[in-house]
């Protein structure tokens, strides 16, 4: 998982790396890289004792899944529809002018 981190210079004192919620932690270092390493260490310390960061997907359910399998494959109308679709696909594949 990646989270945004702000790295900013600190007047005459190197750099500060800060993260926002849910881990409002900051750390300093002589270089931007050191500040980020120190921030990572501070986050690791903060996440001890079973605390976890997780991503949660919301509103991503596919509405078309509700329709999956709704037709009875033994229904004569469904069987006829499948035959017609197969015939049409074959017609398109046999057409020399079709790309």
C-alpha positions as a LaTeX table, in Angstrom:
\begin{tabular}{lrrr}
\hline
Residue & $x$ (\AA) & $y$ (\AA) & $z$ (\AA) \\
\hline
Unk1 & 0.00 & 0.00 & 0.00 \\
Unk2 & 1.24 & 3.46 & $-0.78$ \\
Unk3 & 0.28 & 6.66 & 0.99 \\
Unk4 & 1.18 & 10.23 & 0.09 \\
Unk5 & 4.03 & 11.75 & 2.06 \\
Unk6 & 4.96 & 15.42 & 2.13 \\
Unk7 & 8.70 & 16.14 & 2.23 \\
Unk8 & 9.61 & 19.74 & 3.00 \\
Unk9 & 12.80 & 21.59 & 3.83 \\
Unk10 & 13.22 & 22.75 & 7.42 \\
Unk11 & 15.08 & 26.05 & 7.75 \\
Unk12 & 18.76 & 25.30 & 8.47 \\
Unk13 & 17.84 & 21.84 & 9.72 \\
Unk14 & 17.44 & 19.39 & 6.80 \\
Unk15 & 14.07 & 18.00 & 5.81 \\
Unk16 & 10.80 & 16.86 & 7.36 \\
Unk17 & 8.61 & 14.06 & 5.99 \\
Unk18 & 4.95 & 14.06 & 7.08 \\
Unk19 & 2.03 & 11.72 & 6.53 \\
Unk20 & $-1.60$ & 12.51 & 7.23 \\
Unk21 & $-4.42$ & 10.43 & 8.65 \\
Unk22 & $-4.72$ & 7.63 & 9.46 \\
Unk23 & $-1.04$ & 7.84 & 10.49 \\
Unk24 & $-0.35$ & 11.49 & 11.37 \\
Unk25 & 3.39 & 10.98 & 11.85 \\
Unk26 & 6.39 & 13.14 & 10.95 \\
Unk27 & 10.15 & 12.64 & 11.02 \\
Unk28 & 13.22 & 14.68 & 10.14 \\
Unk29 & 16.50 & 13.93 & 8.43 \\
Unk30 & 19.51 & 15.59 & 6.84 \\
Unk31 & 18.28 & 14.65 & 3.33 \\
Unk32 & 14.82 & 14.00 & 1.89 \\
Unk33 & 15.65 & 10.29 & 1.67 \\
Unk34 & 16.74 & 10.13 & 5.31 \\
Unk35 & 13.60 & 11.96 & 6.40 \\
Unk36 & 11.44 & 9.43 & 4.51 \\
Unk37 & 13.41 & 6.50 & 6.00 \\
Unk38 & 12.90 & 7.95 & 9.48 \\
Unk39 & 9.20 & 8.46 & 8.73 \\
Unk40 & 8.89 & 4.83 & 7.65 \\
Unk41 & 10.54 & 3.70 & 10.90 \\
Unk42 & 8.15 & 5.90 & 12.90 \\
Unk43 & 5.19 & 4.39 & 11.03 \\
Unk44 & 6.46 & 0.88 & 11.69 \\
Unk45 & 6.68 & 1.67 & 15.40 \\
Unk46 & 3.17 & 3.13 & 15.28 \\
Unk47 & 1.76 & $-0.02$ & 13.65 \\
Unk48 & 3.02 & $-2.45$ & 16.26 \\
Unk49 & 0.75 & $-4.48$ & 18.51 \\
Unk50 & $-1.61$ & $-5.67$ & 15.78 \\
Unk51 & $-2.62$ & $-2.34$ & 14.27 \\
Unk52 & $-3.15$ & $-2.62$ & 10.50 \\
Unk53 & $-3.67$ & $-0.35$ & 7.52 \\
Unk54 & $-6.07$ & $-1.71$ & 4.93 \\
Unk55 & $-7.67$ & $-0.49$ & 1.74 \\
Unk56 & $-11.43$ & $-0.97$ & 1.43 \\
Unk57 & $-13.21$ & $-0.94$ & $-1.93$ \\
Unk58 & $-16.65$ & 0.63 & $-1.85$ \\
Unk59 & $-19.23$ & 0.96 & $-4.58$ \\
Unk60 & $-17.38$ & $-1.40$ & $-6.90$ \\
Unk61 & $-19.91$ & $-4.24$ & $-7.15$ \\
Unk62 & $-20.61$ & $-5.04$ & $-10.78$ \\
Unk63 & $-24.38$ & $-4.58$ & $-11.36$ \\
Unk64 & $-24.28$ & $-6.94$ & $-14.36$ \\
Unk65 & $-23.42$ & $-9.89$ & $-12.09$ \\
Unk66 & $-27.01$ & $-9.95$ & $-10.88$ \\
Unk67 & $-28.05$ & $-11.00$ & $-14.40$ \\
Unk68 & $-25.50$ & $-13.79$ & $-14.74$ \\
Unk69 & $-27.10$ & $-17.21$ & $-15.08$ \\
Unk70 & $-30.66$ & $-15.89$ & $-15.13$ \\
Unk71 & $-31.60$ & $-17.79$ & $-18.32$ \\
Unk72 & $-32.47$ & $-21.48$ & $-18.17$ \\
Unk73 & $-30.19$ & $-23.27$ & $-20.67$ \\
Unk74 & $-32.95$ & $-25.87$ & $-21.20$ \\
Unk75 & $-35.52$ & $-23.26$ & $-22.25$ \\
Unk76 & $-36.33$ & $-23.78$ & $-25.97$ \\
Unk77 & $-36.32$ & $-20.01$ & $-26.56$ \\
Unk78 & $-32.82$ & $-19.70$ & $-25.04$ \\
Unk79 & $-31.60$ & $-22.65$ & $-27.12$ \\
Unk80 & $-32.98$ & $-21.07$ & $-30.30$ \\
Unk81 & $-31.36$ & $-17.74$ & $-29.40$ \\
Unk82 & $-27.99$ & $-19.46$ & $-28.91$ \\
Unk83 & $-28.30$ & $-21.25$ & $-32.28$ \\
Unk84 & $-29.16$ & $-17.97$ & $-34.04$ \\
Unk85 & $-26.24$ & $-16.17$ & $-32.37$ \\
Unk86 & $-23.84$ & $-18.97$ & $-33.39$ \\
Unk87 & $-25.14$ & $-18.86$ & $-36.98$ \\
Unk88 & $-24.72$ & $-15.08$ & $-37.12$ \\
Unk89 & $-21.16$ & $-15.28$ & $-35.74$ \\
Unk90 & $-20.32$ & $-17.89$ & $-38.36$ \\
Unk91 & $-21.83$ & $-15.71$ & $-41.10$ \\
Unk92 & $-19.66$ & $-12.78$ & $-40.01$ \\
Unk93 & $-16.52$ & $-14.96$ & $-39.83$ \\
Unk94 & $-17.22$ & $-16.38$ & $-43.33$ \\
Unk95 & $-17.72$ & $-12.93$ & $-44.87$ \\
Unk96 & $-14.53$ & $-12.12$ & $-46.85$ \\
Unk97 & $-15.27$ & $-8.39$ & $-46.67$ \\
Unk98 & $-15.52$ & $-8.35$ & $-42.88$ \\
Unk99 & $-12.33$ & $-7.17$ & $-41.15$ \\
\hline
\end{tabular}
